[in-house]
Amino acid sequence: MKTVIVCDSGLGGLNIAAGFFQRELQIFEPCRLVFFNAYPAKDMGFNQLPDERSQEELFRRVLEGMKRFSPDVCLIACNTLSIIYERLAQWYTPQFPVIGIVDAAVKKMCEALQHTPGSQLLILGTKSTVGSGAYARKLQAAGIAADRIKALACPGLATLLESDPSAVEVAEKITAYAVEAEKLLDKNASKIFPALCCTHFEFAEKLWFQQFDRRFPGKVEIINPNRAFPAEISPAECQYSARIGFFPGAKAAMTEYFAGIPALVQALENAEIDPDLFNIKGIWDIAV
């Protein structure tokens, strides 16, 4: 049986893993699914690293750590890590295929914009994802005019969402981001496409829609790249592996959120926490 790794820096990628269990017809070859949480340390994530070189080196070590599972493929269920991998792949080649989420997401965005003249897209993501400009470059290369593409970083939201998607602070942050977005977007646009370019953001998809629809009534259609991931797998079993334990409240919140998917809940309940899952020694000292 093949082994498929679904990797994210945090728990947002569980949304993608869940999708593989929710198909009406399990028509693909059964596989073992390993959810590999690449969050490095409780006090420091990829978005807090000092530069691109240290991000790349850390993700290289993450991919090296995956060898113990003998994966047939790694699916990067994370926008930030997918963008980091595109840079990393220029100087490092892992021993197994790696597929990121960005190209599938760009395809979905292009289709929406091309089918709706006069519309605008808003890329919502982490500081690293938005700061990289990767989505804007790929969209423009595909023929989308620059003035139709806006972007807004949402720092700190991902961790809040996995600890408690229904928290008041989550609602406050998303409301604040919608207010900022109103200043960026054209009120006369035919349609507004907020793109959830962080896998965690799906946990609050209804709230994103409500806040944007309040400001652009009747014009909002959420683009959720989580549903565009090009993988034909049918998990027969599932396990969860991480270097660090869950953030406060996260395990309870996620087991409740995914209650309808027993295999995923069981994997979270039986989480394998191993400080040696991948090496982070000296990673904050290699910035160039």
N, C-alpha and C positions, 0 to 999 in steps of 0.2 A: 504494500500500500504506500502510495506517495505521501511525502510530508510537505505541507505548505505552511510557510511562516507568514503570518500577518503581523507587520511591525508598525508600531507607533511610539512616539515619545509621550506616553500617557495613555489614557483609556478611550480617547475619541475613536480610535480605530475599531473598537468593539462594535460600533455602528456598522462598519463594513463587514466584520466577521459575522454579525447577526444576520446580515442580508443573505449570506451563503446558506444559512439554516432555514430561511423563511421562504425559499422557492417552493412553489406549488408542486413542481415535479422534480424530484431528485434524479435527473437524467444523466448526470456526469459521473465519471469514475470516482468512487469513494476515496477519501484521503484522510490523513491525520492533520488536523489544523493546530498549529502552535501559535498562540498569541504572545508575541515577544515585546514586552514593554521596555523601550530603550531609554526611559528617563534615567539619567545617570546618578543623580544624588538629590536628596530631599531639599537641599538649599541651593541647587543650581541645575538649570535645564539648558537645552541647546540654545535657546534664545538669549540666555545670559552669558554665553561664552564671548570672549573679547573680539574675535574676528573669524573670518571665513576659514582660515587655515586650521584653527583649533576645532571648529565644527566638523570639518572634513575628517580630521584625524580621529575624533571621537567616534564618528559614524563608521569609519574603517574598523575600529576596534569592536563596535557593535556587530558588524558583519562577520568579523573573525570569531566572535563569541557564538554566533549561530551555528558554527561548524559541528558542534556537539550533537545537534539534532539531525545532521545529514540531510538538509533540506533539498528538495527538488526545485523549489523556487521560493523567492521571498517577494511578497507583495508589500510595498511600502504604503501603508494606510495612513499617511501623514503628508500634508502639503510641505511643511518645513523640511522634513527629512528627504522628500522626493527632490526638492530643489537642491539641497546639500549633495545628494547623490549624483545629480547631473554634473556638478563640479568635481566631485570625488572620482567619478568614472573616467576623468581625463588622465588620472595618474595611478589608479588602482582598479584591478579587476578581481572580483570575488570568485569563488570556486563554483558558484551556482547562479542561475539567472535571477536578475532583480528587476522588478517592474514597479514604477512609481505611478502616482495618481494624477500627476499634472497634465500629461498629454491628453488623457481621457477627459479631464475637466475642461481643458481648452477646447476640445472638439465640441463638447456640450454647450459651452458658452458661444462659440462661433455659430452653431446652428441656431441658437436663440436670437442672436443679433442679426444674422443674415435673413431670418424669416420675419423679422419685425423692424422695418425701416423706421428711423427716427427714435429708436430705443437707446437706452444707456445701461451700462453694466457697472456695478459697484463690487469690487473685490474686497471681501471682508476676511481678514486673516491675522496671523500673529505678526509681531514686529519683524521677524526675519522674512516671512513670506512676502509681506507687502514691501519691505525695504529692498528685497532682491530685485524687484521689478520684473521677475521672470514671466509672470502671467501677461503683463502689458506687452512685453517684447514678443512673446509667442503669438498673442492675438493680433498685433500689428503686422507681424510676418505673414499671418494668414489673411491679411487684407482688411482688418478692422481699423477704422479711423481712430486716431489717438484721442480725439475729443469725445468719443463714445465710451471711453474706459476711465473709470475713476477707482481709487483705492483708499481704504481706511484701515489702519492697524488697530487691533483691539487687544492691547497687552493685558495679561493677567486673567483674561476671561476663561481660558481653557481649564485651568486648574480649579477655578470656582465651579465650573459646570460639572466636572466629574465628582466633586465633593457633594454637591447638592444642586441639581438643575433647577429646582423650584425655589431656591434661596432669594430673598428680597434683594440682596446685593447683585445677583445676576440680572434681575429685572431692571434695577437702577442703571447698571452698566449698559445694557442693551438699549434702554431708553436714551441714555446719553449719546450712544453711538448713532442712533437714528437722528437725533438732533444735529449732530455734526454732519451726517450724510445729507441732510436737507440743504445744507449750505454748499455741498459739492455738486449736487445733481440738478439737472434742468427741470423745472416744474412743467415745462411744455413738452417734455419727452413723451413719445407715444406710449412707452412702457418702461418700467424700471425693473432691472434684474439684479437684486442683491445676490451675490454668489458666496456661499458659505465655504470659504477656502481654508477651513480648519475642520478636521473631522469631528472635533468636540462640539462645534456649533449646532450640529443636528439635534443635540439634546434640548435645544431651545428654539427649534425651527418655527413653532407656532407663535412664539413671542416675537421673533424677528419679523414674521409676516404682519402681526398685529401693529407693531410700532411703525413699520414702513407704510402699511396701508393707511394708517391714520394720517400720514403726511402726504401720501400720493394715492388718494382713494381710487380704487378701481384700476390702478396701473401696475400693481406689483405682482411679480412672479418670481418666487425663490428658485435659485439654481443650487441644487445640492449635489456636488461632485461625488459624494459617497455612493450614490446610486448609479454612477457611470463607470465604476471600476471594471475593467475588462478581464474577468477571471471566470473560468468555467469549472467550478469545483463543487463537490458535494461532501462536506465533512461528515465522517463516520464517528469521529471522536475529537475531543478538544482538550487542550491544556493551556494553562496560563503560566508564563515565566517572567520574572522581573528581577532586577538587581536590588531594588528597594521595596519596602512594604507600601501599602496603600496610604495615601494622604488621609487625614482625619475625615471620617464620614463617607469616603469614596466607595469602599467595599459594600456597605449597606445600600448606598444610593444606586450603585450599578446592579446589584443583585435584584433590587426592586424594579429598576427600569427594564431589565431584561428577563423578568420573571416568566415570560411566555416562551423562553428558549432554555429548556432544562440543561442542555449540554453546556451552554455558556455559563449558566449559574453555577453548575457543578465545578467548572474549571476555575471560577473565581473563588468558590468556597475552598477548593483544594490548591490554591495558588502556591506555586513553587518560587520561593524567595531565596536567591543565591547571590551574595555580595560578589562572588567571583564569576558571575554570568558574562561580564566583559570588564576589561581593564580600564580604569579611569585615572590611574596613577600618573601624576604630573601633567594632566591634560590642561590645567589652567596656567601652566608655565611655558607653553610652547607658542604662544601668540607671536606673530611676526609683524 
